[in-house]
Amino acid sequence: MDMVLAVLSWSCLLGGAIFLLIGALGVLRFPDFYTRLHAVSVCDTLGAGLVLAGLMLQGGFSLVTVKLLLMFYFMMFTGPTAVHALAQAAMQGKLQAVVDEHEPE
Amino acid sequence: MFIAVSSVILIAIAVGLVRAIRGPSLYDRVLAANMIGTLTVLMVAILGFMTGRPEFLDIALVYVLISFVSTLAVLRVHNPGAGTTASSVKGSGEQ
């Protein structure tokens, strides 16, 4: 039984790590601010969520898992809210979005 | 296994730093700070698991909230009324 749990938690951890990398790559390579917002929120919610899920499986039924659940819960709320506030502040700060990547439609 | 995930997190933090340094506008830097904050939370949680000390999770839990509040605080300093319904009303808080 614990072999299944170990395999499950490691696959969750690896999946989370892969999504963190994808999010990080997105933050680096995307052309303008609003697209990078998407990359960060992917990285924050999904990557962190999977890593925390993997740690929860490692923790088993204990106080550790309760704390991890709380962290997961807060991250699911605060991640998108922060990104939304950022986008609204950027819009208010007249930040122009790169609309056409110089390819004529 | 934890070593692999923590090295990935370190790489993501380095990428966040690059974006923070290179980011053209202020909002890119706030974005990078928010991302590095979340990654630090994960790093602290994983370090707690690696060294077998569950107290680290309290630090990570508190830091999730602090990084969120600090992102909003920086935005509020730069754009008064950012992220509140007051600012979405036309004409309020225009720079």
N, CA and C atoms of all chains as a GROMACS GRO file, in nm:
protein
  600
    1MET      N    1   0.083  -0.117   0.000
    1MET     CA    2   0.000   0.000   0.000
    1MET      C    3   0.089   0.125   0.000
    2ASP      N    4   0.196   0.125   0.084
    2ASP     CA    5   0.272   0.250   0.090
    2ASP      C    6   0.354   0.268  -0.037
    3MET      N    7   0.380   0.153  -0.111
    3MET     CA    8   0.450   0.172  -0.240
    3MET      C    9   0.362   0.253  -0.334
    4VAL      N   10   0.230   0.222  -0.334
    4VAL     CA   11   0.140   0.296  -0.422
    4VAL      C   12   0.142   0.444  -0.383
    5LEU      N   13   0.136   0.469  -0.251
    5LEU     CA   14   0.136   0.610  -0.207
    5LEU      C   15   0.264   0.679  -0.249
    6ALA      N   16   0.378   0.610  -0.233
    6ALA     CA   17   0.506   0.673  -0.267
    6ALA      C   18   0.509   0.705  -0.416
    7VAL      N   19   0.467   0.609  -0.498
    7VAL     CA   20   0.470   0.633  -0.643
    7VAL      C   21   0.378   0.749  -0.677
    8LEU      N   22   0.257   0.750  -0.617
    8LEU     CA   23   0.160   0.856  -0.644
    8LEU      C   24   0.219   0.991  -0.605
    9SER      N   25   0.277   0.999  -0.485
    9SER     CA   26   0.323   1.131  -0.440
    9SER      C   27   0.439   1.176  -0.525
   10TRP      N   28   0.527   1.083  -0.566
   10TRP     CA   29   0.641   1.127  -0.648
   10TRP      C   30   0.596   1.170  -0.785
   11SER      N   31   0.492   1.102  -0.839
   11SER     CA   32   0.446   1.146  -0.971
   11SER      C   33   0.380   1.284  -0.958
   12CYS      N   34   0.306   1.308  -0.849
   12CYS     CA   35   0.249   1.442  -0.828
   12CYS      C   36   0.361   1.545  -0.819
   13LEU      N   37   0.464   1.513  -0.740
   13LEU     CA   38   0.574   1.608  -0.723
   13LEU      C   39   0.640   1.638  -0.856
   14LEU      N   40   0.665   1.532  -0.935
   14LEU     CA   41   0.731   1.553  -1.064
   14LEU      C   42   0.641   1.634  -1.157
   15GLY      N   43   0.511   1.600  -1.157
   15GLY     CA   44   0.419   1.677  -1.241
   15GLY      C   45   0.420   1.823  -1.201
   16GLY      N   46   0.418   1.850  -1.070
   16GLY     CA   47   0.421   1.989  -1.025
   16GLY      C   48   0.549   2.057  -1.069
   17ALA      N   49   0.661   1.984  -1.060
   17ALA     CA   50   0.789   2.043  -1.100
   17ALA      C   51   0.786   2.076  -1.249
   18ILE      N   52   0.728   1.986  -1.329
   18ILE     CA   53   0.722   2.011  -1.474
   18ILE      C   54   0.640   2.136  -1.501
   19PHE      N   55   0.526   2.150  -1.430
   19PHE     CA   56   0.443   2.270  -1.455
   19PHE      C   57   0.513   2.395  -1.406
   20LEU      N   58   0.593   2.383  -1.298
   20LEU     CA   59   0.669   2.501  -1.254
   20LEU      C   60   0.766   2.544  -1.362
   21LEU      N   61   0.828   2.443  -1.425
   21LEU     CA   62   0.923   2.477  -1.531
   21LEU      C   63   0.852   2.543  -1.649
   22ILE      N   64   0.735   2.487  -1.684
   22ILE     CA   65   0.660   2.544  -1.796
   22ILE      C   66   0.622   2.688  -1.764
   23GLY      N   67   0.574   2.710  -1.639
   23GLY     CA   68   0.537   2.846  -1.600
   23GLY      C   69   0.657   2.938  -1.604
   24ALA      N   70   0.771   2.888  -1.556
   24ALA     CA   71   0.890   2.973  -1.554
   24ALA      C   72   0.932   3.007  -1.697
   25LEU      N   73   0.927   2.904  -1.784
   25LEU     CA   74   0.963   2.930  -1.924
   25LEU      C   75   0.869   3.034  -1.983
   26GLY      N   76   0.739   3.020  -1.952
   26GLY     CA   77   0.642   3.117  -2.003
   26GLY      C   78   0.672   3.256  -1.955
   27VAL      N   79   0.708   3.271  -1.828
   27VAL     CA   80   0.735   3.405  -1.775
   27VAL      C   81   0.854   3.465  -1.847
   28LEU      N   82   0.949   3.379  -1.887
   28LEU     CA   83   1.070   3.433  -1.949
   28LEU      C   84   1.046   3.471  -2.094
   29ARG      N   85   0.968   3.386  -2.166
   29ARG     CA   86   0.968   3.399  -2.311
   29ARG      C   87   0.848   3.475  -2.365
   30PHE      N   88   0.745   3.499  -2.288
   30PHE     CA   89   0.625   3.558  -2.347
   30PHE      C   90   0.649   3.703  -2.386
   31PRO      N   91   0.585   3.750  -2.497
   31PRO     CA   92   0.622   3.881  -2.551
   31PRO      C   93   0.582   3.998  -2.462
   32ASP      N   94   0.463   3.990  -2.396
   32ASP     CA   95   0.428   4.114  -2.324
   32ASP      C   96   0.368   4.081  -2.190
   33PHE      N   97   0.335   4.181  -2.112
   33PHE     CA   98   0.304   4.163  -1.970
   33PHE      C   99   0.182   4.074  -1.951
   34TYR      N  100   0.077   4.100  -2.032
   34TYR     CA  101  -0.050   4.031  -2.005
   34TYR      C  102  -0.040   3.882  -2.034
   35THR      N  103   0.046   3.844  -2.130
   35THR     CA  104   0.064   3.700  -2.153
   35THR      C  105   0.146   3.640  -2.040
   36ARG      N  106   0.239   3.719  -1.985
   36ARG     CA  107   0.319   3.663  -1.874
   36ARG      C  108   0.231   3.643  -1.751
   37LEU      N  109   0.129   3.725  -1.739
   37LEU     CA  110   0.036   3.703  -1.626
   37LEU      C  111  -0.020   3.563  -1.629
   38HIS      N  112  -0.055   3.520  -1.752
   38HIS     CA  113  -0.111   3.385  -1.763
   38HIS      C  114  -0.009   3.281  -1.719
   39ALA      N  115   0.117   3.301  -1.764
   39ALA     CA  116   0.219   3.201  -1.730
   39ALA      C  117   0.237   3.192  -1.580
   40VAL      N  118   0.238   3.308  -1.512
   40VAL     CA  119   0.261   3.303  -1.366
   40VAL      C  120   0.145   3.234  -1.297
   41SER      N  121   0.023   3.263  -1.344
   41SER     CA  122  -0.090   3.202  -1.270
   41SER      C  123  -0.093   3.051  -1.294
   42VAL      N  124  -0.051   3.008  -1.416
   42VAL     CA  125  -0.041   2.862  -1.436
   42VAL      C  126   0.060   2.806  -1.339
   43CYS      N  127   0.175   2.874  -1.334
   43CYS     CA  128   0.284   2.826  -1.250
   43CYS      C  129   0.239   2.824  -1.105
   44ASP      N  130   0.170   2.932  -1.062
   44ASP     CA  131   0.133   2.941  -0.920
   44ASP      C  132   0.031   2.836  -0.885
   45THR      N  133  -0.080   2.832  -0.957
   45THR     CA  134  -0.189   2.747  -0.909
   45THR      C  135  -0.160   2.601  -0.938
   46LEU      N  136  -0.126   2.566  -1.062
   46LEU     CA  137  -0.117   2.424  -1.095
   46LEU      C  138   0.013   2.364  -1.044
   47GLY      N  139   0.126   2.432  -1.070
   47GLY     CA  140   0.254   2.377  -1.025
   47GLY      C  141   0.257   2.364  -0.875
   48ALA      N  142   0.223   2.471  -0.806
   48ALA     CA  143   0.226   2.466  -0.659
   48ALA      C  144   0.122   2.367  -0.608
   49GLY      N  145   0.005   2.362  -0.675
   49GLY     CA  146  -0.098   2.270  -0.629
   49GLY      C  147  -0.053   2.127  -0.636
   50LEU      N  148   0.012   2.091  -0.748
   50LEU     CA  149   0.055   1.951  -0.761
   50LEU      C  150   0.166   1.919  -0.662
   51VAL      N  151   0.259   2.015  -0.645
   51VAL     CA  152   0.368   1.987  -0.550
   51VAL      C  153   0.310   1.970  -0.410
   52LEU      N  154   0.214   2.057  -0.373
   52LEU     CA  155   0.156   2.043  -0.239
   52LEU      C  156   0.078   1.912  -0.228
   53ALA      N  157   0.011   1.872  -0.338
   53ALA     CA  158  -0.062   1.745  -0.333
   53ALA      C  159   0.036   1.630  -0.312
   54GLY      N  160   0.152   1.638  -0.381
   54GLY     CA  161   0.252   1.534  -0.362
   54GLY      C  162   0.301   1.529  -0.218
   55LEU      N  163   0.321   1.648  -0.158
   55LEU     CA  164   0.368   1.650  -0.019
   55LEU      C  165   0.260   1.597   0.074
   56MET      N  166   0.132   1.627   0.039
   56MET     CA  167   0.024   1.577   0.126
   56MET      C  168   0.026   1.425   0.129
   57LEU      N  169   0.051   1.364   0.012
   57LEU     CA  170   0.053   1.216   0.009
   57LEU      C  171   0.168   1.165   0.093
   58GLN      N  172   0.279   1.240   0.090
   58GLN     CA  173   0.391   1.197   0.175
   58GLN      C  174   0.353   1.208   0.322
   59GLY      N  175   0.274   1.312   0.355
   59GLY     CA  176   0.248   1.338   0.495
   59GLY      C  177   0.152   1.238   0.557
   60GLY      N  178   0.060   1.185   0.479
   60GLY     CA  179  -0.036   1.091   0.537
   60GLY      C  180  -0.136   1.165   0.622
   61PHE      N  181  -0.212   1.090   0.708
   61PHE     CA  182  -0.317   1.154   0.786
   61PHE      C  183  -0.258   1.213   0.912
   62SER      N  184  -0.212   1.341   0.905
   62SER     CA  185  -0.152   1.400   1.026
   62SER      C  186  -0.169   1.551   1.016
   63LEU      N  187  -0.119   1.619   1.122
   63LEU     CA  188  -0.133   1.765   1.125
   63LEU      C  189  -0.063   1.827   1.006
   64VAL      N  190   0.045   1.759   0.960
   64VAL     CA  191   0.120   1.813   0.845
   64VAL      C  192   0.027   1.829   0.726
   65THR      N  193  -0.056   1.725   0.703
   65THR     CA  194  -0.145   1.733   0.587
   65THR      C  195  -0.249   1.842   0.606
   66VAL      N  196  -0.292   1.867   0.729
   66VAL     CA  197  -0.390   1.974   0.751
   66VAL      C  198  -0.328   2.108   0.712
   67LYS      N  199  -0.202   2.128   0.754
   67LYS     CA  200  -0.137   2.256   0.718
   67LYS      C  201  -0.121   2.267   0.568
   68LEU      N  202  -0.083   2.155   0.504
   68LEU     CA  203  -0.066   2.159   0.359
   68LEU      C  204  -0.199   2.188   0.291
   69LEU      N  205  -0.307   2.130   0.345
   69LEU     CA  206  -0.439   2.158   0.286
   69LEU      C  207  -0.472   2.305   0.300
   70LEU      N  208  -0.442   2.363   0.417
   70LEU     CA  209  -0.470   2.507   0.436
   70LEU      C  210  -0.390   2.588   0.335
   71MET      N  211  -0.262   2.551   0.318
   71MET     CA  212  -0.178   2.625   0.224
   71MET      C  213  -0.236   2.615   0.084
   72PHE      N  214  -0.275   2.491   0.046
   72PHE     CA  215  -0.332   2.469  -0.087
   72PHE      C  216  -0.457   2.556  -0.104
   73TYR      N  217  -0.540   2.559   0.000
   73TYR     CA  218  -0.666   2.634  -0.004
   73TYR      C  219  -0.638   2.783  -0.024
   74PHE      N  220  -0.542   2.836   0.057
   74PHE     CA  221  -0.512   2.979   0.044
   74PHE      C  222  -0.457   3.009  -0.094
   75MET      N  223  -0.367   2.921  -0.142
   75MET     CA  224  -0.306   2.948  -0.273
   75MET      C  225  -0.411   2.950  -0.382
   76MET      N  226  -0.511   2.862  -0.369
   76MET     CA  227  -0.611   2.859  -0.475
   76MET      C  228  -0.691   2.990  -0.476
   77PHE      N  229  -0.703   3.056  -0.359
   77PHE     CA  230  -0.777   3.182  -0.357
   77PHE      C  231  -0.688   3.300  -0.389
   78THR      N  232  -0.565   3.301  -0.326
   78THR     CA  233  -0.488   3.425  -0.337
   78THR      C  234  -0.418   3.435  -0.471
   79GLY      N  235  -0.387   3.321  -0.536
   79GLY     CA  236  -0.314   3.329  -0.662
   79GLY      C  237  -0.390   3.408  -0.767
   80PRO      N  238  -0.508   3.359  -0.806
   80PRO     CA  239  -0.581   3.433  -0.908
   80PRO      C  240  -0.618   3.575  -0.864
   81THR      N  241  -0.645   3.595  -0.736
   81THR     CA  242  -0.682   3.731  -0.693
   81THR      C  243  -0.566   3.827  -0.714
   82ALA      N  244  -0.446   3.782  -0.678
   82ALA     CA  245  -0.330   3.871  -0.695
   82ALA      C  246  -0.308   3.901  -0.842
   83VAL      N  247  -0.322   3.797  -0.927
   83VAL     CA  248  -0.299   3.819  -1.070
   83VAL      C  249  -0.405   3.914  -1.125
   84HIS      N  250  -0.530   3.901  -1.073
   84HIS     CA  251  -0.636   3.991  -1.121
   84HIS      C  252  -0.606   4.134  -1.080
   85ALA      N  253  -0.562   4.150  -0.954
   85ALA     CA  254  -0.533   4.287  -0.908
   85ALA      C  255  -0.419   4.346  -0.991
   86LEU      N  256  -0.320   4.258  -1.023
   86LEU     CA  257  -0.208   4.305  -1.104
   86LEU      C  258  -0.257   4.352  -1.241
   87ALA      N  259  -0.344   4.270  -1.302
   87ALA     CA  260  -0.390   4.306  -1.436
   87ALA      C  261  -0.468   4.437  -1.431
   88GLN      N  262  -0.552   4.452  -1.328
   88GLN     CA  263  -0.632   4.575  -1.320
   88GLN      C  264  -0.541   4.695  -1.297
   89ALA      N  265  -0.438   4.676  -1.212
   89ALA     CA  266  -0.348   4.789  -1.189
   89ALA      C  267  -0.273   4.824  -1.318
   90ALA      N  268  -0.236   4.719  -1.394
   90ALA     CA  269  -0.162   4.747  -1.518
   90ALA      C  270  -0.254   4.820  -1.617
   91MET      N  271  -0.380   4.774  -1.624
   91MET     CA  272  -0.473   4.843  -1.715
   91MET      C  273  -0.490   4.988  -1.672
   92GLN      N  274  -0.501   5.006  -1.539
   92GLN     CA  275  -0.522   5.144  -1.490
   92GLN      C  276  -0.397   5.226  -1.516
   93GLY      N  277  -0.278   5.159  -1.510
   93GLY     CA  278  -0.155   5.231  -1.534
   93GLY      C  279  -0.126   5.248  -1.681
   94LYS      N  280  -0.229   5.226  -1.770
   94LYS     CA  281  -0.217   5.251  -1.916
   94LYS      C  282  -0.104   5.167  -1.974
   95LEU      N  283  -0.093   5.037  -1.934
   95LEU     CA  284   0.011   4.953  -1.993
   95LEU      C  285  -0.048   4.894  -2.119
   96GLN      N  286   0.014   4.919  -2.235
   96GLN     CA  287  -0.043   4.874  -2.362
   96GLN      C  288  -0.009   4.728  -2.382
   97ALA      N  289  -0.106   4.652  -2.437
   97ALA     CA  290  -0.078   4.511  -2.467
   97ALA      C  291  -0.024   4.503  -2.609
   98VAL      N  292   0.071   4.411  -2.630
   98VAL     CA  293   0.123   4.390  -2.766
   98VAL      C  294   0.016   4.311  -2.839
   99VAL      N  295  -0.054   4.375  -2.935
   99VAL     CA  296  -0.172   4.308  -2.992
   99VAL      C  297  -0.127   4.218  -3.105
  100ASP      N  298  -0.057   4.274  -3.208
  100ASP     CA  299  -0.024   4.184  -3.320
  100ASP      C  300   0.127   4.165  -3.323
  101GLU      N  301   0.171   4.041  -3.316
  101GLU     CA  302   0.315   4.013  -3.315
  101GLU      C  303   0.367   4.032  -3.459
  102HIS      N  304   0.355   4.154  -3.511
  102HIS     CA  305   0.391   4.202  -3.645
  102HIS      C  306   0.371   4.094  -3.750
  103GLU      N  307   0.257   4.016  -3.740
  103GLU     CA  308   0.217   3.935  -3.857
  103GLU      C  309   0.084   3.991  -3.907
  104PRO      N  310   0.077   4.043  -4.029
  104PRO     CA  311  -0.052   4.096  -4.075
  104PRO      C  312  -0.153   3.984  -4.084
  105GLU      N  313  -0.278   4.012  -4.037
  105GLU     CA  314  -0.381   3.905  -4.042
  105GLU      C  315  -0.411   3.868  -4.186
  106MET      N  316   1.453   1.243  -0.437
  106MET     CA  317   1.342   1.297  -0.513
  106MET      C  318   1.316   1.443  -0.476
  107PHE      N  319   1.325   1.470  -0.343
  107PHE     CA  320   1.305   1.610  -0.304
  107PHE      C  321   1.413   1.697  -0.364
  108ILE      N  322   1.536   1.639  -0.382
  108ILE     CA  323   1.643   1.720  -0.440
  108ILE      C  324   1.602   1.764  -0.581
  109ALA      N  325   1.541   1.672  -0.657
  109ALA     CA  326   1.503   1.707  -0.795
  109ALA      C  327   1.403   1.822  -0.793
  110VAL      N  328   1.300   1.810  -0.709
  110VAL     CA  329   1.195   1.913  -0.711
  110VAL      C  330   1.252   2.044  -0.660
  111SER      N  331   1.340   2.038  -0.557
  111SER     CA  332   1.392   2.166  -0.507
  111SER      C  333   1.484   2.230  -0.609
  112SER      N  334   1.558   2.148  -0.688
  112SER     CA  335   1.643   2.213  -0.790
  112SER      C  336   1.555   2.277  -0.898
  113VAL      N  337   1.444   2.213  -0.932
  113VAL     CA  338   1.353   2.275  -1.030
  113VAL      C  339   1.302   2.407  -0.975
  114ILE      N  340   1.268   2.409  -0.846
  114ILE     CA  341   1.217   2.533  -0.787
  114ILE      C  342   1.325   2.639  -0.790
  115LEU      N  343   1.452   2.601  -0.765
  115LEU     CA  344   1.560   2.700  -0.769
  115LEU      C  345   1.574   2.757  -0.910
  116ILE      N  346   1.562   2.669  -1.011
  116ILE     CA  347   1.571   2.718  -1.149
  116ILE      C  348   1.458   2.816  -1.176
  117ALA      N  349   1.335   2.783  -1.128
  117ALA     CA  350   1.222   2.873  -1.152
  117ALA      C  351   1.244   3.006  -1.080
  118ILE      N  352   1.304   3.002  -0.959
  118ILE     CA  353   1.332   3.128  -0.889
  118ILE      C  354   1.434   3.208  -0.967
  119ALA      N  355   1.536   3.140  -1.025
  119ALA     CA  356   1.635   3.213  -1.104
  119ALA      C  357   1.567   3.279  -1.224
  120VAL      N  358   1.476   3.207  -1.289
  120VAL     CA  359   1.405   3.266  -1.403
  120VAL      C  360   1.323   3.384  -1.356
  121GLY      N  361   1.262   3.371  -1.238
  121GLY     CA  362   1.187   3.484  -1.184
  121GLY      C  363   1.275   3.604  -1.161
  122LEU      N  364   1.397   3.579  -1.113
  122LEU     CA  365   1.491   3.690  -1.091
  122LEU      C  366   1.527   3.756  -1.223
  123VAL      N  367   1.548   3.673  -1.326
  123VAL     CA  368   1.582   3.731  -1.456
  123VAL      C  369   1.468   3.820  -1.503
  124ARG      N  370   1.344   3.771  -1.487
  124ARG     CA  371   1.230   3.853  -1.527
  124ARG      C  372   1.222   3.978  -1.442
  125ALA      N  373   1.255   3.968  -1.314
  125ALA     CA  374   1.247   4.087  -1.227
  125ALA      C  375   1.350   4.189  -1.272
  126ILE      N  376   1.469   4.145  -1.313
  126ILE     CA  377   1.572   4.241  -1.353
  126ILE      C  378   1.538   4.299  -1.488
  127ARG      N  379   1.491   4.211  -1.580
  127ARG     CA  380   1.475   4.258  -1.718
  127ARG      C  381   1.339   4.321  -1.739
  128GLY      N  382   1.243   4.293  -1.653
  128GLY     CA  383   1.104   4.332  -1.678
  128GLY      C  384   1.093   4.479  -1.715
  129PRO      N  385   1.037   4.513  -1.832
  129PRO     CA  386   1.034   4.655  -1.866
  129PRO      C  387   0.952   4.739  -1.769
  130SER      N  388   0.833   4.691  -1.733
  130SER     CA  389   0.748   4.783  -1.654
  130SER      C  390   0.751   4.741  -1.508
  131LEU      N  391   0.695   4.828  -1.423
  131LEU     CA  392   0.691   4.798  -1.280
  131LEU      C  393   0.613   4.670  -1.256
  132TYR      N  394   0.507   4.652  -1.337
  132TYR     CA  395   0.416   4.540  -1.308
  132TYR      C  396   0.483   4.407  -1.336
  133ASP      N  397   0.581   4.407  -1.431
  133ASP     CA  398   0.656   4.281  -1.449
  133ASP      C  399   0.733   4.247  -1.324
  134ARG      N  400   0.787   4.350  -1.261
  134ARG     CA  401   0.867   4.322  -1.141
  134ARG      C  402   0.776   4.275  -1.027
  135VAL      N  403   0.658   4.335  -1.016
  135VAL     CA  404   0.568   4.290  -0.909
  135VAL      C  405   0.525   4.146  -0.938
  136LEU      N  406   0.505   4.117  -1.067
  136LEU     CA  407   0.470   3.981  -1.108
  136LEU      C  408   0.579   3.883  -1.068
  137ALA      N  409   0.705   3.920  -1.098
  137ALA     CA  410   0.816   3.831  -1.064
  137ALA      C  411   0.826   3.814  -0.913
  138ALA      N  412   0.801   3.923  -0.839
  138ALA     CA  413   0.809   3.911  -0.692
  138ALA      C  414   0.701   3.816  -0.642
  139ASN      N  415   0.582   3.827  -0.700
  139ASN     CA  416   0.474   3.738  -0.657
  139ASN      C  417   0.509   3.593  -0.688
  140MET      N  418   0.566   3.570  -0.806
  140MET     CA  419   0.601   3.433  -0.844
  140MET      C  420   0.709   3.378  -0.753
  141ILE      N  421   0.812   3.461  -0.724
  141ILE     CA  422   0.921   3.413  -0.638
  141ILE      C  423   0.867   3.386  -0.498
  142GLY      N  424   0.769   3.466  -0.455
  142GLY     CA  425   0.711   3.443  -0.323
  142GLY      C  426   0.647   3.306  -0.314
  143THR      N  427   0.569   3.272  -0.417
  143THR     CA  428   0.503   3.142  -0.413
  143THR      C  429   0.604   3.030  -0.419
  144LEU      N  430   0.709   3.050  -0.501
  144LEU     CA  431   0.809   2.944  -0.512
  144LEU      C  432   0.886   2.929  -0.381
  145THR      N  433   0.905   3.040  -0.310
  145THR     CA  434   0.973   3.029  -0.180
  145THR      C  435   0.888   2.950  -0.083
  146VAL      N  436   0.757   2.969  -0.092
  146VAL     CA  437   0.669   2.891  -0.004
  146VAL      C  438   0.690   2.742  -0.029
  147LEU      N  439   0.694   2.706  -0.157
  147LEU     CA  440   0.713   2.563  -0.191
  147LEU      C  441   0.849   2.516  -0.143
  148MET      N  442   0.949   2.601  -0.160
  148MET     CA  443   1.085   2.561  -0.120
  148MET      C  444   1.089   2.535   0.030
  149VAL      N  445   1.025   2.624   0.107
  149VAL     CA  446   1.028   2.606   0.254
  149VAL      C  447   0.954   2.478   0.292
  150ALA      N  448   0.841   2.453   0.224
  150ALA     CA  449   0.766   2.331   0.257
  150ALA      C  450   0.849   2.207   0.227
  151ILE      N  451   0.918   2.208   0.112
  151ILE     CA  452   0.995   2.090   0.076
  151ILE      C  453   1.116   2.075   0.170
  152LEU      N  454   1.176   2.189   0.208
  152LEU     CA  455   1.288   2.179   0.303
  152LEU      C  456   1.239   2.121   0.436
  153GLY      N  457   1.117   2.159   0.475
  153GLY     CA  458   1.064   2.102   0.597
  153GLY      C  459   1.051   1.952   0.587
  154PHE      N  460   1.012   1.904   0.468
  154PHE     CA  461   0.999   1.758   0.450
  154PHE      C  462   1.135   1.693   0.442
  155MET      N  463   1.231   1.762   0.378
  155MET     CA  464   1.362   1.698   0.360
  155MET      C  465   1.431   1.682   0.496
  156THR      N  466   1.423   1.789   0.579
  156THR     CA  467   1.496   1.780   0.706
  156THR      C  468   1.407   1.720   0.814
  157GLY      N  469   1.284   1.679   0.775
  157GLY     CA  470   1.202   1.611   0.874
  157GLY      C  471   1.158   1.701   0.986
  158ARG      N  472   1.137   1.830   0.960
  158ARG     CA  473   1.092   1.921   1.068
  158ARG      C  474   0.960   1.982   1.024
  159PRO      N  475   0.847   1.936   1.084
  159PRO     CA  476   0.716   1.986   1.037
  159PRO      C  477   0.691   2.130   1.073
  160GLU      N  478   0.780   2.193   1.159
  160GLU     CA  479   0.750   2.333   1.195
  160GLU      C  480   0.763   2.423   1.073
  161PHE      N  481   0.843   2.380   0.973
  161PHE     CA  482   0.864   2.467   0.857
  161PHE      C  483   0.732   2.501   0.790
  162LEU      N  484   0.634   2.408   0.801
  162LEU     CA  485   0.509   2.433   0.728
  162LEU      C  486   0.437   2.555   0.782
  163ASP      N  487   0.456   2.585   0.913
  163ASP     CA  488   0.393   2.708   0.963
  163ASP      C  489   0.453   2.829   0.894
  164ILE      N  490   0.586   2.824   0.876
  164ILE     CA  491   0.651   2.938   0.810
  164ILE      C  492   0.595   2.952   0.669
  165ALA      N  493   0.583   2.838   0.599
  165ALA     CA  494   0.535   2.846   0.461
  165ALA      C  495   0.393   2.897   0.457
  166LEU      N  496   0.312   2.852   0.554
  166LEU     CA  497   0.172   2.894   0.557
  166LEU      C  498   0.162   3.045   0.576
  167VAL      N  499   0.242   3.100   0.669
  167VAL     CA  500   0.236   3.244   0.693
  167VAL      C  501   0.286   3.319   0.570
  168TYR      N  502   0.387   3.261   0.505
  168TYR     CA  503   0.447   3.335   0.394
  168TYR      C  504   0.354   3.341   0.273
  169VAL      N  505   0.262   3.241   0.260
  169VAL     CA  506   0.165   3.249   0.150
  169VAL      C  507   0.085   3.378   0.167
  170LEU      N  508   0.039   3.404   0.289
  170LEU     CA  509  -0.046   3.522   0.310
  170LEU      C  510   0.036   3.650   0.294
  171ILE      N  511   0.158   3.649   0.349
  171ILE     CA  512   0.238   3.771   0.342
  171ILE      C  513   0.268   3.806   0.197
  172SER      N  514   0.301   3.706   0.115
  172SER     CA  515   0.337   3.740  -0.024
  172SER      C  516   0.216   3.793  -0.098
  173PHE      N  517   0.097   3.741  -0.064
  173PHE     CA  518  -0.023   3.793  -0.130
  173PHE      C  519  -0.047   3.938  -0.089
  174VAL      N  520  -0.039   3.963   0.042
  174VAL     CA  521  -0.069   4.098   0.091
  174VAL      C  522   0.036   4.195   0.038
  175SER      N  523   0.163   4.147   0.029
  175SER     CA  524   0.266   4.242  -0.017
  175SER      C  525   0.245   4.277  -0.164
  176THR      N  526   0.199   4.179  -0.246
  176THR     CA  527   0.172   4.213  -0.386
  176THR      C  528   0.066   4.322  -0.393
  177LEU      N  529  -0.042   4.302  -0.316
  177LEU     CA  530  -0.149   4.403  -0.320
  177LEU      C  531  -0.098   4.536  -0.267
  178ALA      N  532  -0.012   4.532  -0.163
  178ALA     CA  533   0.036   4.658  -0.105
  178ALA      C  534   0.118   4.735  -0.208
  179VAL      N  535   0.206   4.664  -0.281
  179VAL     CA  536   0.288   4.736  -0.380
  179VAL      C  537   0.198   4.798  -0.486
  180LEU      N  538   0.095   4.720  -0.528
  180LEU     CA  539   0.005   4.777  -0.629
  180LEU      C  540  -0.068   4.898  -0.573
  181ARG      N  541  -0.110   4.886  -0.448
  181ARG     CA  542  -0.185   4.997  -0.390
  181ARG      C  543  -0.097   5.122  -0.377
  182VAL      N  544   0.034   5.103  -0.353
  182VAL     CA  545   0.122   5.220  -0.340
  182VAL      C  546   0.131   5.288  -0.476
  183HIS      N  547   0.145   5.205  -0.583
  183HIS     CA  548   0.169   5.268  -0.713
  183HIS      C  549   0.041   5.322  -0.772
  184ASN      N  550  -0.068   5.242  -0.764
  184ASN     CA  551  -0.195   5.294  -0.816
  184ASN      C  552  -0.291   5.303  -0.698
  185PRO      N  553  -0.313   5.420  -0.641
  185PRO     CA  554  -0.407   5.425  -0.528
  185PRO      C  555  -0.543   5.374  -0.572
  186GLY      N  556  -0.600   5.280  -0.493
  186GLY     CA  557  -0.733   5.229  -0.528
  186GLY      C  558  -0.726   5.113  -0.625
  187ALA      N  559  -0.606   5.056  -0.647
  187ALA     CA  560  -0.595   4.944  -0.742
  187ALA      C  561  -0.666   4.824  -0.683
  188GLY      N  562  -0.736   4.747  -0.770
  188GLY     CA  563  -0.792   4.620  -0.724
  188GLY      C  564  -0.913   4.639  -0.637
  189THR      N  565  -0.962   4.762  -0.625
  189THR     CA  566  -1.086   4.776  -0.545
  189THR      C  567  -1.198   4.816  -0.641
  190THR      N  568  -1.319   4.796  -0.595
  190THR     CA  569  -1.431   4.830  -0.684
  190THR      C  570  -1.432   4.981  -0.709
  191ALA      N  571  -1.374   5.058  -0.613
  191ALA     CA  572  -1.377   5.204  -0.631
  191ALA      C  573  -1.305   5.241  -0.759
  192SER      N  574  -1.195   5.167  -0.787
  192SER     CA  575  -1.116   5.212  -0.903
  192SER      C  576  -1.184   5.171  -1.033
  193SER      N  577  -1.273   5.072  -1.028
  193SER     CA  578  -1.330   5.034  -1.158
  193SER      C  579  -1.438   5.134  -1.199
  194VAL      N  580  -1.479   5.221  -1.107
  194VAL     CA  581  -1.575   5.324  -1.147
  194VAL      C  582  -1.501   5.424  -1.236
  195LYS      N  583  -1.559   5.458  -1.351
  195LYS     CA  584  -1.491   5.540  -1.452
  195LYS      C  585  -1.446   5.672  -1.388
  196GLY      N  586  -1.321   5.711  -1.419
  196GLY     CA  587  -1.279   5.845  -1.380
  196GLY      C  588  -1.223   5.853  -1.240
  197SER      N  589  -1.224   5.743  -1.167
  197SER     CA  590  -1.166   5.757  -1.030
  197SER      C  591  -1.025   5.702  -1.034
  198GLY      N  592  -0.933   5.771  -0.970
  198GLY     CA  593  -0.796   5.719  -0.960
  198GLY      C  594  -0.722   5.728  -1.092
  199GLU      N  595  -0.765   5.817  -1.183
  199GLU     CA  596  -0.690   5.827  -1.310
  199GLU      C  597  -0.557   5.894  -1.285
  200GLN      N  598  -0.450   5.846  -1.355
  200GLN     CA  599  -0.321   5.916  -1.336
  200GLN      C  600  -0.304   6.017  -1.449
   0.00000   0.00000   0.00000
